């Protein structure tokens, strides 16, 4: 359960980097002797230590073997240093430690949460380092993971949201690595071998390709020792080559997927922004008004409240290492598909031309800046944020300056960014629902 929770938190954090309203935690960073980058926050309030090791080893590195990154990461705790999955789990649980792992488009991560009591911390760290550095990749467990993955792929065929999302990314990115399915395909998963996972692990799970985030009740000297200890079990290796640049769409695309349902699942969107993008703040702020603020968003008011065309409708920007996505999604009755799409495009065109109203802008700013306490409620949340800042090489004062940059934005700046970056006439539209006709 903990592993699934951490995976869900990571996926949510890769889609939208939650902003902070007040001064963020002080972040320090350095590089170990063999090239592992370390980002550290001293948090002495609780006797806890959170560590998150991320590698540039997400699904964008799968190449011709979709699902390889995910299966490699999933197999790390299925057996290590001669210990079985159950034995490893028992060692963590016996001292109250928590292990987590997960993959996204850009990265793969392995995390640890433990008490800082000397005995418990040492035991937790020893077991964690075994999982990290000595995975056994047992054949029997590998075959089980393969079967479970195939069951999941079969289940996705009955889920219109999954069908739509995969078709959307494929239409948007084509042959680019971001266009591949993170959990593979029914053809690629059975074709994977243990040797493929070991080769992927040996290439990407190395010091120079990693980032270690440390948050907890350890001082700088202790954190440096931890960094060297983690780096010491990793080969030095080399950093992964940059992910290829994403090419913007040159024309509109329409994808219709037959599905026996009374409702249509609709996705409309295009290439968006990336981490560290010069327009990140304006696009994020603008989308908060357009479709990111739930029941108070412009899309919700026009599509749902004014016309009753959909129960829910929203939009978001998902920045990646390279250009991510801008997406509007909604569900509506099949007979209302054309009308709903027309309203969505009208709302987007109007917003693009004039930006938010003064009232909408102020409400969105308060909404964003007011959420800081909840977003930094515990160390496990902070270590996720720090890891993202480090992985994408964002400025160390990113959290401290976020509020000021948000509050300084004007309606004109937002309209300008949407005019330059959003192209309504060159978007992908995916409709899941209806018959072949």
C-alpha positions as CSV (number, residue, x, y, z in Angstrom):
1,X,0.0,0.0,0.0
2,X,2.8,2.4,0.9
3,X,4.5,1.8,-2.4
4,X,1.3,2.5,-4.4
5,X,0.8,5.7,-2.4
6,X,4.3,6.9,-3.1
7,X,3.9,6.1,-6.8
8,X,0.6,8.0,-6.9
9,X,2.2,11.0,-5.1
10,X,5.1,11.0,-7.6
11,X,2.9,10.8,-10.7
12,X,0.8,13.7,-9.3
13,X,3.8,15.8,-8.5
14,X,5.3,15.1,-12.3
15,X,2.0,16.3,-13.8
16,X,1.7,19.7,-11.7
17,X,4.5,21.1,-9.5
18,X,2.5,22.4,-6.6
19,X,3.5,26.0,-5.7
20,X,4.5,27.3,-2.3
21,X,3.1,30.5,-0.7
22,X,5.6,31.4,2.0
23,X,9.3,30.9,2.5
24,X,10.3,27.4,1.6
25,X,12.8,25.2,3.5
26,X,16.5,26.0,3.2
27,X,17.9,23.7,0.5
28,X,21.6,22.9,0.4
29,X,23.3,20.9,-2.2
30,X,26.7,19.3,-3.1
31,X,28.1,16.4,-5.2
32,X,29.7,13.3,-3.7
33,X,33.1,12.1,-4.7
34,X,31.8,9.8,-7.4
35,X,29.3,12.2,-8.9
36,X,26.0,11.7,-7.1
37,X,24.2,15.0,-6.6
38,X,22.7,15.6,-3.1
39,X,20.0,18.0,-2.0
40,X,19.5,18.4,1.7
41,X,17.0,20.1,4.1
42,X,17.5,20.1,7.8
43,X,14.2,19.3,9.6
44,X,14.9,18.6,13.2
45,X,11.3,18.8,14.5
46,X,10.7,15.1,14.3
47,X,13.2,12.1,14.8
48,X,12.6,11.1,11.2
49,X,14.7,10.8,8.0
50,X,13.3,10.8,4.5
51,X,15.6,9.9,1.6
52,X,14.6,9.8,-2.1
53,X,17.0,8.6,-4.8
54,X,15.9,9.5,-8.3
55,X,17.6,8.4,-11.6
56,X,17.2,9.7,-15.1
57,X,15.7,6.3,-15.9
58,X,12.0,6.9,-16.7
59,X,9.9,5.4,-19.5
60,X,11.5,7.9,-21.9
61,X,14.6,5.6,-21.7
62,X,12.7,2.4,-22.8
63,X,13.8,2.6,-26.4
64,X,12.3,-0.2,-28.4
65,X,11.2,-2.0,-25.3
66,X,8.2,-0.2,-23.8
67,X,7.6,-1.0,-20.1
68,X,11.3,-1.7,-19.5
69,X,11.9,1.2,-17.0
70,X,8.7,0.4,-15.0
71,X,9.5,-3.4,-14.7
72,X,13.1,-2.7,-13.8
73,X,12.0,-0.4,-10.9
74,X,9.2,-2.8,-9.8
75,X,11.7,-5.7,-9.5
76,X,14.1,-4.0,-7.2
77,X,12.4,-5.1,-4.0
78,X,11.4,-8.5,-5.2
79,X,14.6,-10.0,-4.0
80,X,18.0,-8.5,-3.1
81,X,21.3,-9.8,-1.6
82,X,19.8,-13.2,-1.3
83,X,16.8,-12.1,0.6
84,X,13.2,-12.7,-0.7
85,X,10.6,-10.0,-1.2
86,X,8.9,-11.1,2.1
87,X,12.1,-11.0,4.0
88,X,13.0,-7.6,2.8
89,X,9.5,-6.3,3.7
90,X,9.8,-7.9,7.1
91,X,13.1,-6.2,7.8
92,X,11.6,-2.8,6.9
93,X,8.4,-3.3,8.9
94,X,10.2,-4.7,12.0
95,X,11.8,-1.3,12.6
96,X,8.9,0.8,11.4
97,X,10.6,1.9,8.2
98,X,8.9,2.5,4.9
99,X,10.2,1.6,1.4
100,X,8.8,3.1,-1.8
101,X,9.6,3.1,-5.5
102,X,8.1,4.4,-8.7
103,X,8.6,5.5,-12.3
104,X,7.3,8.4,-14.4
105,X,8.1,9.7,-17.9
106,X,11.4,11.2,-16.9
107,X,12.6,9.4,-13.8
108,X,12.7,6.3,-11.6
109,X,12.9,6.6,-7.8
110,X,13.6,4.6,-4.7
111,X,12.7,6.1,-1.3
112,X,13.2,5.3,2.4
113,X,11.5,6.7,5.5
114,X,12.9,5.8,8.9
115,X,13.3,6.9,12.5
116,X,16.7,8.6,13.3
117,X,17.3,6.4,16.3
118,X,20.7,4.9,15.8
119,X,19.7,1.2,15.7
120,X,16.6,1.7,13.6
121,X,18.2,4.1,11.1
122,X,21.2,1.8,10.6
123,X,19.1,-1.3,10.0
124,X,16.7,0.5,7.7
125,X,19.6,2.0,5.7
126,X,21.4,-1.3,5.4
127,X,18.3,-3.0,4.0
128,X,17.6,-0.1,1.6
129,X,21.1,-0.1,0.2
130,X,20.8,-3.9,-0.4
131,X,17.7,-3.3,-2.5
132,X,19.3,-0.4,-4.3
133,X,22.7,-2.0,-5.1
134,X,22.1,-5.8,-5.0
135,X,18.8,-6.6,-6.7
136,X,18.5,-10.3,-7.6
137,X,15.8,-10.0,-10.3
138,X,14.5,-13.5,-9.4
139,X,12.9,-15.2,-12.5
140,X,9.8,-16.5,-10.7
141,X,8.9,-13.0,-9.4
142,X,9.7,-11.5,-12.8
143,X,7.2,-13.8,-14.5
144,X,4.6,-12.9,-11.9
145,X,5.2,-9.1,-12.5
146,X,4.9,-9.7,-16.2
147,X,1.6,-11.4,-15.8
148,X,0.2,-8.7,-13.5
149,X,1.3,-6.1,-16.0
150,X,-0.5,-7.9,-18.8
151,X,-3.6,-8.1,-16.7
152,X,-3.4,-4.4,-16.1
153,X,-3.1,-3.8,-19.9
154,X,-6.1,-5.9,-20.5
155,X,-8.1,-4.0,-17.9
156,X,-7.2,-0.7,-19.6
157,X,-9.0,-1.9,-22.7
158,X,-12.2,-1.6,-20.7
159,X,-11.4,1.9,-19.4
160,X,-12.2,4.7,-21.7
161,X,-10.0,7.2,-19.8
162,X,-7.0,4.9,-20.2
163,X,-7.7,4.4,-23.9
164,X,-8.1,8.1,-24.5
165,X,-4.9,9.0,-22.6
166,X,-2.7,6.6,-24.5
167,X,-4.1,7.6,-27.8
168,X,-3.7,11.3,-26.9
169,X,0.0,10.9,-26.1
170,X,0.6,8.8,-29.2
171,X,-1.0,11.4,-31.4
172,X,0.8,14.2,-29.7
173,X,4.3,12.8,-29.6
174,X,4.3,10.3,-32.4
175,X,7.7,8.4,-32.4
176,X,9.2,10.6,-29.7
177,X,9.9,8.6,-26.4
178,X,7.1,10.5,-24.6
179,X,4.6,8.9,-27.0
180,X,5.2,5.4,-25.7
181,X,3.1,3.7,-23.1
182,X,4.8,3.8,-19.7
183,X,3.5,0.4,-18.7
184,X,4.4,-1.2,-22.1
185,X,2.2,-3.1,-24.5
186,X,0.8,-6.6,-24.8
187,X,3.6,-7.3,-27.3
188,X,6.5,-5.7,-25.5
189,X,6.0,-7.0,-22.0
190,X,6.1,-10.8,-22.8
191,X,9.2,-10.1,-24.9
192,X,11.2,-8.6,-22.0
193,X,13.9,-10.8,-20.4
194,X,15.7,-10.6,-17.1
195,X,18.8,-9.7,-19.1
196,X,17.0,-6.6,-20.4
197,X,16.2,-5.4,-16.9
198,X,19.8,-6.0,-15.7
199,X,21.3,-4.1,-18.6
200,X,18.9,-1.2,-18.0
201,X,19.7,-1.2,-14.3
202,X,23.4,-1.3,-14.9
203,X,23.3,1.6,-17.3
204,X,21.0,4.0,-15.5
205,X,21.1,3.2,-11.8
206,X,24.5,4.9,-11.4
207,X,25.9,7.8,-9.3
208,X,26.3,10.3,-12.1
209,X,22.8,9.7,-13.3
210,X,21.2,10.1,-9.9
211,X,19.9,12.7,-7.5
212,X,19.6,12.1,-3.7
213,X,17.2,14.2,-1.6
214,X,17.6,14.1,2.1
215,X,15.1,15.7,4.6
216,X,15.1,15.1,8.3
217,X,16.7,15.3,11.7
218,X,20.2,15.0,10.6
219,X,22.8,17.8,10.5
220,X,24.9,18.7,7.5
221,X,27.8,16.5,8.5
222,X,25.5,13.5,9.0
223,X,23.8,14.3,5.6
224,X,27.2,14.4,3.9
225,X,28.1,11.0,5.4
226,X,24.7,9.6,4.2
227,X,25.3,10.9,0.7
228,X,28.7,9.2,0.5
229,X,27.3,6.0,2.0
230,X,24.5,5.9,-0.7
231,X,26.9,6.9,-3.5
232,X,29.4,4.3,-2.3
233,X,27.2,1.4,-3.3
234,X,26.6,2.8,-6.8
235,X,28.9,2.5,-9.8
236,X,30.1,5.9,-11.0
237,X,28.7,5.4,-14.5
238,X,27.6,8.3,-16.7
239,X,24.7,10.6,-16.9
240,X,22.0,9.7,-19.5
241,X,22.0,11.6,-22.8
242,X,19.5,14.4,-23.0
243,X,16.0,13.3,-24.1
244,X,15.3,14.4,-27.7
245,X,13.6,17.8,-28.2
246,X,9.8,17.7,-28.8
247,X,8.5,19.0,-32.1
248,X,5.3,21.1,-31.9
249,X,2.3,20.0,-33.9
250,X,2.0,21.4,-37.4
251,X,-1.7,20.6,-37.9
252,X,-4.8,19.5,-36.0
253,X,-5.5,15.8,-35.5
254,X,-8.7,14.0,-34.7
255,X,-8.7,10.5,-33.2
256,X,-12.0,8.6,-32.7
257,X,-12.0,5.4,-30.7
258,X,-15.2,3.3,-30.7
259,X,-16.4,2.3,-27.3
260,X,-19.8,1.0,-26.1
261,X,-20.9,3.7,-23.7
262,X,-23.6,6.4,-23.5
263,X,-20.9,9.0,-22.8
264,X,-17.9,10.2,-24.7
265,X,-14.5,10.8,-23.1
266,X,-12.9,13.8,-24.7
267,X,-9.3,15.0,-24.6
268,X,-8.2,18.2,-26.4
269,X,-4.7,19.5,-26.3
270,X,-1.2,20.2,-27.6
271,X,2.5,20.4,-26.7
272,X,2.9,22.5,-23.5
273,X,5.9,23.7,-21.5
274,X,8.8,22.1,-19.7
275,X,10.6,22.3,-16.4
276,X,12.3,25.7,-16.0
277,X,10.3,27.1,-18.9
278,X,10.4,30.9,-19.2
279,X,6.6,30.9,-19.5
280,X,6.0,28.4,-16.7
281,X,4.5,30.8,-14.2
282,X,2.2,32.6,-16.6
283,X,0.9,29.4,-18.1
284,X,0.4,27.8,-14.7
285,X,-1.4,30.9,-13.4
286,X,-3.5,31.2,-16.5
287,X,-4.6,27.6,-16.4
288,X,-5.7,28.0,-12.8
289,X,-8.3,30.3,-14.0
290,X,-9.1,28.5,-17.3
291,X,-9.6,25.0,-16.0
292,X,-7.4,24.2,-13.0
293,X,-9.4,25.5,-10.1
294,X,-12.3,23.0,-10.1
295,X,-15.8,24.4,-9.8
296,X,-14.6,28.0,-10.0
297,X,-12.8,27.7,-13.3
298,X,-13.9,29.3,-16.6
299,X,-14.4,26.0,-18.3
300,X,-16.5,24.6,-15.5
301,X,-18.7,27.6,-15.4
302,X,-19.3,27.7,-19.1
303,X,-19.4,23.9,-20.0
304,X,-21.1,22.5,-16.8
305,X,-22.9,25.3,-15.0
306,X,-24.2,27.4,-17.9
307,X,-25.0,24.6,-20.4
308,X,-25.1,21.3,-18.4
309,X,-22.9,19.6,-21.0
310,X,-20.6,17.8,-18.6
311,X,-20.4,16.9,-15.0
312,X,-16.7,17.7,-14.8
313,X,-14.3,19.5,-17.1
314,X,-10.7,20.7,-16.4
315,X,-7.4,21.5,-18.0
316,X,-3.7,21.4,-17.0
317,X,-0.2,21.8,-18.1
318,X,2.2,18.9,-17.4
319,X,5.8,20.0,-17.8
320,X,8.5,17.4,-18.4
321,X,12.3,17.5,-19.0
322,X,11.3,18.4,-22.6
323,X,8.1,20.0,-23.7
324,X,5.1,18.4,-21.9
325,X,1.4,18.6,-22.5
326,X,-1.5,21.0,-22.3
327,X,-4.7,19.1,-22.0
328,X,-8.4,19.8,-21.6
329,X,-10.5,16.8,-20.6
330,X,-14.2,16.2,-20.1
331,X,-17.0,13.6,-20.4
332,X,-20.4,14.3,-22.1
333,X,-23.3,12.5,-23.7
334,X,-22.5,11.2,-27.1
335,X,-25.1,13.3,-28.7
336,X,-23.6,16.4,-27.2
337,X,-20.0,15.8,-28.2
338,X,-19.9,18.4,-31.0
339,X,-21.6,21.1,-28.9
340,X,-19.3,20.4,-25.9
341,X,-16.2,20.7,-28.1
342,X,-17.5,23.9,-29.7
343,X,-18.0,25.5,-26.2
344,X,-14.5,24.4,-25.1
345,X,-12.9,25.9,-28.1
346,X,-14.9,29.1,-27.7
347,X,-13.9,29.5,-24.1
348,X,-10.2,28.8,-24.9
349,X,-10.3,31.3,-27.8
350,X,-11.8,34.0,-25.6
351,X,-9.4,33.4,-22.8
352,X,-6.5,33.4,-25.1
353,X,-7.5,36.8,-26.5
354,X,-8.3,38.6,-23.2
355,X,-6.8,36.5,-20.4
356,X,-8.6,36.3,-17.0
357,X,-10.7,39.1,-15.5
358,X,-9.2,41.0,-12.6
359,X,-11.5,39.2,-10.2
360,X,-10.6,35.8,-11.6
361,X,-6.9,36.6,-11.4
362,X,-7.0,37.7,-7.7
363,X,-9.1,34.7,-6.7
364,X,-6.6,32.4,-8.4
365,X,-3.7,34.0,-6.8
366,X,-5.2,33.6,-3.3
367,X,-6.1,30.0,-4.1
368,X,-2.5,29.2,-5.1
369,X,-0.7,31.1,-2.4
370,X,-3.0,30.0,0.4
371,X,-2.2,26.3,0.0
372,X,1.4,26.3,1.3
373,X,0.8,24.8,4.8
374,X,-1.0,21.8,3.4
375,X,1.5,21.2,0.7
376,X,4.4,21.1,3.2
377,X,2.7,19.3,6.1
378,X,5.4,16.6,6.5
379,X,8.9,15.7,5.6
380,X,7.8,13.0,3.1
381,X,6.1,15.8,1.0
382,X,9.1,18.1,1.3
383,X,11.5,15.4,0.1
384,X,9.4,14.9,-3.0
385,X,9.6,18.7,-3.8
386,X,13.3,18.9,-3.1
387,X,13.9,15.9,-5.3
388,X,12.1,17.5,-8.2
389,X,14.0,20.8,-7.8
390,X,17.2,18.9,-7.8
391,X,16.3,16.5,-10.6
392,X,15.3,19.3,-13.0
393,X,18.0,21.6,-11.8
394,X,15.7,24.4,-10.7
395,X,17.1,27.3,-8.7
396,X,17.5,26.6,-5.0
397,X,15.4,29.6,-4.2
398,X,12.6,28.3,-6.4
399,X,10.1,27.9,-3.5
400,X,11.0,31.2,-1.9
401,X,10.5,33.2,-5.1
402,X,7.4,31.4,-6.4
403,X,4.9,33.5,-4.5
404,X,6.4,36.8,-5.6
405,X,6.4,35.7,-9.2
406,X,2.8,34.5,-9.0
407,X,1.6,37.7,-7.4
408,X,3.4,39.9,-9.9
409,X,1.6,38.4,-12.9
410,X,-0.9,40.5,-14.8
411,X,-3.8,39.8,-17.1
412,X,-1.8,41.1,-20.1
413,X,1.1,38.7,-19.4
414,X,-1.1,35.7,-19.2
415,X,-3.0,36.6,-22.4
416,X,0.4,37.1,-24.1
417,X,1.7,33.7,-23.0
418,X,-1.4,31.9,-24.1
419,X,-1.4,33.7,-27.4
420,X,2.2,32.6,-28.1
421,X,2.1,29.1,-26.6
422,X,-1.4,27.8,-27.2
423,X,-2.6,27.1,-30.8
424,X,-6.3,26.1,-31.0
425,X,-6.1,25.4,-34.7
426,X,-3.3,22.8,-34.2
427,X,-4.6,20.6,-31.4
428,X,-5.1,16.9,-30.9
429,X,-8.7,15.9,-30.2
430,X,-9.4,12.3,-28.9
431,X,-13.0,11.1,-28.6
432,X,-13.6,7.8,-26.9
433,X,-17.2,6.6,-27.4
434,X,-19.7,5.6,-30.1
435,X,-19.5,3.0,-32.8
436,X,-17.3,2.7,-35.9
437,X,-19.3,5.3,-37.8
